[in-house]
Amino acid sequence: MKQKALVLVSYGNRGIIELEDGTHISSEYRRSVGRPFCGDRVVVDCTEGQTPIVTEIFSRANEFARANARRQKQVIAANLDQVLIVVASEPEPSTDLVERYLVAVHSLGIEPVIVLNKCELIAEGETGPGPLSHLDEYRDLGYQVLNTSCKGPPGIESMLAVLCDKTSILVGQSGVGKSSLVNGIVPDLDLQTGELSRVTGKGTHTTTTTIMYKLPFGGRLIDSPGVWEYGLWDMSQRELADGFVDFHPYLGHCRFNDCHHASEPGCAVSEAVQESRIKNWRYESYLRLLEQGG
């Protein structure tokens, strides 16, 4: 008997899926079908007496990815409403980290949300080090920026409303407190991870595996492993520029159609920077990413 299902965890040639009645089962993947990712909607053959096997992967609304060591796009989750980019003052985010995340999320057609965690480490009136000093300017650009703390005010309440009835993924550097946030957001976390471990018959390594959890107030939360650095895959200069929302009013208005918005004459983006219509720090970040090839 074939049933529709949702992929909660995927590794190798098998994964844990949730059937429409809420049952969790371990399933293998048919090689000709391909490998599903966390968040994929699939069809599974549950014929009695046989190992459940995924026979179809439904078309994806979108995919979230990061670059592997060879700068190739590596998909880790699918069918998302939003990506929550978690940053903190410790560890201090590297230069352009938030920009790389935003460029990636925009190119993948997903809504980004910036989460400043560990707010208790930042004194009142301070903005935080490095890229964190620009959070108000991100807000001015239209980005939603949430302040959170797992150790006191402002708490995590602002995240709960944003997560309600949506499928979201938490991403960020190792050490920014994603695990603490997940523990606060998912009250039955141990129960859910225990159930996943029971299905596989072995422990589920929550810090190294991308896992989808069900939220008590509606919606799904995907937790991804922390990374020391987030890199972009090889993308075109046009894709890179399109990832900077403040460039949008000026793209297509340069003297040359193939303008890289670097040192070309008649560049509408460069002119906007000179006239302070685009923040200089944003433009410098773009130039660094352009030089790195993304």
Number of C-alpha atoms within 10 A of each C-alpha: 8 13 14 18 24 23 27 25 25 26 14 9 13 19 24 23 30 19 17 11 8 10 9 20 20 20 23 21 21 15 10 8 11 13 19 27 23 26 29 26 22 20 18 24 18 16 12 8 6 8 12 20 19 28 18 19 21 11 11 12 13 15 20 22 18 19 16 14 10 8 15 15 17 14 15 19 27 24 19 23 18 21 21 23 22 26 27 26 20 15 13 16 21 13 13 19 18 19 17 22 23 23 22 26 23 17 15 15 15 20 16 22 21 22 22 20 26 23 21 17 13 15 9 8 6 9 16 19 14 13 20 20 12 15 19 13 13 14 13 10 12 11 17 16 19 20 21 23 20 18 13 11 13 16 18 19 15 14 17 14 11 15 21 16 16 16 22 29 25 22 23 26 22 17 16 22 20 24 18 14 20 16 13 16 19 18 12 15 16 11 11 15 18 14 15 23 15 15 18 16 10 10 12 18 12 13 14 12 17 23 26 24 20 16 20 13 13 13 14 23 25 23 24 22 19 21 13 12 12 20 19 21 19 16 16 12 17 13 15 22 23 16 22 19 14 19 20 12 11 14 17 14 13 19 12 14 10 11 20 17 24 15 9 14 13 14 21 21 26 22 16 18 17 12 11 10 13 16 14 15 13 17 21 14 17 23 17 13 19 18 10 10 15 22
